[in-house]
Amino acid sequence: RFIDNSSLGATITVGGTTSVQAFSPFAPTAAYSTSVVGGSGYFDRTGDYLTAPNNAAFQFGTGDFTIECWVYYLTAPTTGQGIFFIGSGYLNGTTAALAMGSDGGTGYLSTYYGGGTNTNTSYVLKQNTWTHIAMVRSSGTLKAYANGVEVFSVADSTNYSYSYPAIGGWYSTSYLLNGYISNFRVVKGTAVYTSAFTPPTAPLTAISGTSLLLSCTNAGITDATAKNDLET
């Protein structure tokens, strides 16, 4: 993502399709390292998504939880693309499911929860840049964050008894993601973030209560220059 590392910390606004690339005038100082650089999963929107089996670790009940990841849209979010879904079945639009993604037509960040929906008109998801998103419930309040900034808050006491997570889409195979997801983490029983925060600057770890952590660093073939994606 574009970030001002000076003491000013100015907010950088992206114009057009400007994108972050692994290219600079400086020689690399080290080879690719999973512990420092991390990794991501690639989704091409032609049937790509991930699911996990039924497990009580994904049944949050009425307690606290955190679902977070980094997402990078390769095509305009205005086409409507889901990021994740947790419900009684994967990608099927079950009522009261937990889900986040982009609203078709507007590209706004949309949050599904407890039978309700919020399309946040103050935050438009970006193309060609990494965005950290998080859905957090703390003591009966559900919040959504984008790059550490709270964009949605609502009272939510829903008993989430579902147990099937899906990553890379929502509702049905018509709303799959074209892009990358990195460090997808589900933490049961803990609200990792309760107010505005600085997005993680290093790969996430399996803290206490972690039910799922997709680091995406176990590629069979890796380019040590970190410049090429190899697909087998």
N, C-alpha and C positions, 0 to 999 in steps of 0.2 A: 504494500500500500504506500501511498505518498504521505510522508510525514516530515515535518520540520524539526530537525534535531537541534536547532539553536535554542538559546535561552528564551526566545520569544514564543516558540511553540505555536506558530501561526497555523490556522486551519487551511489546508490545501484543497481547493475545489478543482475537480477534474472536468476539463472541457473536451467534448467530442469523445473519441475512442482512445485517448492517451492511455498507455498501459505500462506496467512495470515489467521490465525484461531483464534477464540474466546477462547483461552486457554493460561494460563500463570501460573507461580509459585506463583502469588500474589492473595490474596483473594479479591473478588469484594468489592468495597467500597460503591456502591450504586446500587439500582435496575435500570432496564432499564428506560430511560427517552426519550420521543420523541423529546423534545426540545434540548437535548444535543447529543444524539446518532443518531437521525433521523431514517430513514427506507428505504426500497427499494422494488421494484416490481420484482417478479420472473417470468422468461419467459423460458418455457421448450422446445421451438422450434418445438412443435407438434401442432401448431395452435394458440399459445399465441401471441397476440399483442393488442395494445390499439389504439383507434381512437377517435376523437372528431368531433362533427357536424360542418357543414359549418358555418363560422363566419368571419366577417370583421376584427376581432382582429388578424387573421392570414394572412391577406393580407398586405404585407409590402410595396407594391408599389416600389418606387425607394429610399426609406428612409433607415435609419439605423435600425439594429435589432441585437439581440443576441439569440442564441439557445445553451443551455448548459446542461450537466448532468454528472453524474458519471456512469461508466459502468464496469461490472465485467464479463469477459468471463469464463464460466465453461468448455467449450470445445475449442479446438484450433481455433483462429481467421482465420487460413488459410482455413477453410471450407467456408468462405464468409458469413458473418452475418451482417445484417443491424442493425443500432441503431435507426435511426429515418428517417422520410420521410415527407415532406410537399409539396403537389402537388394538382392537380385538382381532384384527386381521390386517395384513399389510396392504397399503395403498388402495383402500376401498372406501374411504369417506365415512367411516363409522362415526355416529354422533358422539360427542364428548371426547373425541380423540385429541391428543396433543400434537400439534404440527406447526411448522413455520416454513415460509417460502415467499415467493414474489407474486403479487397480484397481477393477473393478466390485464394488459391494457395500460396499467399505470406504473407497474414496477415497484409499488409501495411494499414495504415489509408487512406481511400478513401473519397473524397469529391465531391458531385455532386452539380452543380450550373448553373444557366442561360444557360443550354444546354451544358455546358462543364463538364469535369471530371478531377480530379487530384488524382493520386495514389502516395502518398508521399513515396518515397523509402528510406527516412531517418528515418522513424518512423514505427516500427512494434508494433502493439497492443499486449498486454500481456495477457496470460491466468492466472487465479487464483490470480489476483491482481486488485485493483481498479484503474481506469484511469479517470481523469477528461478531458472531451473534450468540446470544444466550437467552434461554427461557428459565426463569428461576421462581420457585414458590417458597416464600418464607412466612411462616405463621399465618397462613390463610390469605396472603397477598401474592398474586402472580404478576411478575414483571417480565418485560422483554427489553433486551439491551442490544444496541448496535454500536460496535467499536467502543464499548464501555459506557455509552450514554443511554440512560433510560428513555425508551420511546413509548412505553405502554405500561399501565398498572391497573389492576382490577382485583376486587375481592373474589377469592375463589376457594371454596371448601369442597370441591368435587372429590369424591372417592374414586381415584383412578385405579381400577382393578384390571386394566388391560396389560398385556404382557408381550406383545409382538412389536419390536421396533423395525423401521425401514429407513434407510438412508439413501438419498438421491432422488426423492420424488414425494408426491403426496396424492391422495385420492385414487388415481388410477394411472395406468401407463401413458395417459395423454398429458401428464404434467410432470415429466421427468426432467432432471437437471442436465444442462449442458455446461460442464465446468469441472471444478475441482473442489473437494472437501478435505480438510486437514484437521487432525486432532479432534475428532468427534468423541465427546466424552459425556457419559451419563453418570450422575452421582445421586444415589438414593439416600434420603435422610438428611441431606445437608444443603443449605442455601449458600453456595460458594460466594455469591455476590449479593449484597443487600443495598448497595448504593453505587453511584458512578465509580468507575474503576478504569485503570489503564489496562488495555488488552494484553494478554500474555505475550512476552517477548522471547520465550523459549518453548520448546515442545512440552505439552502437558504430561503429567505423570499420574499414576493410579493412586490418588489420595484415598483416605478412608471412605468407604461407601461406594467406591467406583464400581458400577455395574458393567460398563462397556467403555473401552478406550481403543479407538482406531488411529494408531500412529501412522500407518501406511509407510513404514520404513523397511519392510522386508521384501523389497523387490528382488527377483531372482537375478536380474542383470541391472547394474547401476553404472551410470556414467559419472566417474569421479570428478569431472569438471563441473557437474551440476548444470550443464547447458542443454542436454538432450534427454527427452523421454523415450524410452525404448519399450515397445509393446510386442510381446511374444505371442 
